[in-house]
Amino acid sequence: MAMHNEQACIKWRMSGMIARFVGIVAIATGFVIGIYGLEDTGARWLQTALGLLVTGMLAQGYALYCSVKRRQELKDQPKL
């Protein structure tokens, strides 16, 4: 049982780290493309930037969810 909890904690931690990285990259790229889109009116860059910003925020939300689930599983783990 302890091995299963340990593997689940590792899974939540890795998922959270990947989601956090993807979120940071998406938000940063969204800001850069958004600045470019403000200079180039009439292009679809602003919509692309908003999509990247929303994707980054969702990824950060999922990373927070993974962190909370990991903490819950660590808390529920029996003490030896």
C-alpha positions in Angstrom: 0.0 0.0 0.0 2.8 2.4 0.9 4.5 1.7 -2.5 1.3 2.6 -4.3 1.0 5.9 -2.4 4.6 6.7 -3.1 4.1 6.1 -6.8 1.0 8.2 -6.8 2.8 11.1 -5.1 5.6 10.9 -7.7 3.0 10.9 -10.5 1.2 14.0 -9.0 4.6 15.7 -8.5 5.8 15.1 -12.1 2.4 16.1 -13.6 2.5 19.3 -11.5 6.0 20.2 -12.6 5.2 19.6 -16.3 2.0 21.6 -16.0 3.8 24.5 -14.2 6.5 24.6 -16.9 4.0 24.5 -19.8 2.0 27.3 -18.0 5.0 29.5 -17.6 6.1 29.1 -21.2 2.6 29.6 -22.6 2.0 32.8 -20.5 5.4 34.3 -21.4 4.9 33.5 -25.1 1.3 34.9 -25.0 2.6 38.2 -23.6 5.4 38.4 -26.2 3.0 37.6 -29.1 0.4 40.0 -27.6 2.9 42.9 -27.6 3.7 42.1 -31.3 -0.1 41.8 -32.0 -0.7 45.3 -30.6 1.8 46.8 -33.0 0.5 44.8 -36.0 -3.2 45.7 -36.2 -5.5 43.6 -38.3 -3.5 40.4 -37.8 -4.7 37.4 -35.7 -1.8 37.7 -33.3 -4.0 39.1 -30.5 -6.3 36.1 -30.6 -3.4 33.8 -30.6 -1.9 35.6 -27.7 -5.1 35.4 -25.7 -5.4 31.7 -26.5 -1.9 31.2 -25.1 -2.6 33.2 -22.0 -5.7 31.2 -21.3 -3.9 27.9 -21.9 -1.1 29.0 -19.5 -3.6 29.9 -16.8 -5.4 26.6 -17.2 -2.0 24.8 -17.0 -1.2 26.7 -13.8 -4.6 25.8 -12.4 -3.9 22.1 -13.1 -0.5 22.4 -11.5 -2.2 23.8 -8.4 -4.7 20.9 -8.4 -1.8 18.4 -8.7 0.0 20.1 -5.7 -3.2 19.9 -3.6 -3.8 16.2 -4.5 -0.1 15.4 -3.7 -0.4 17.1 -0.3 -3.6 15.2 0.5 -2.0 11.8 -0.4 1.1 12.7 1.7 -1.2 13.6 4.6 -3.2 10.4 4.3 0.0 8.2 4.2 0.3 6.2 7.4 3.2 7.0 9.7 5.8 4.2 10.2 
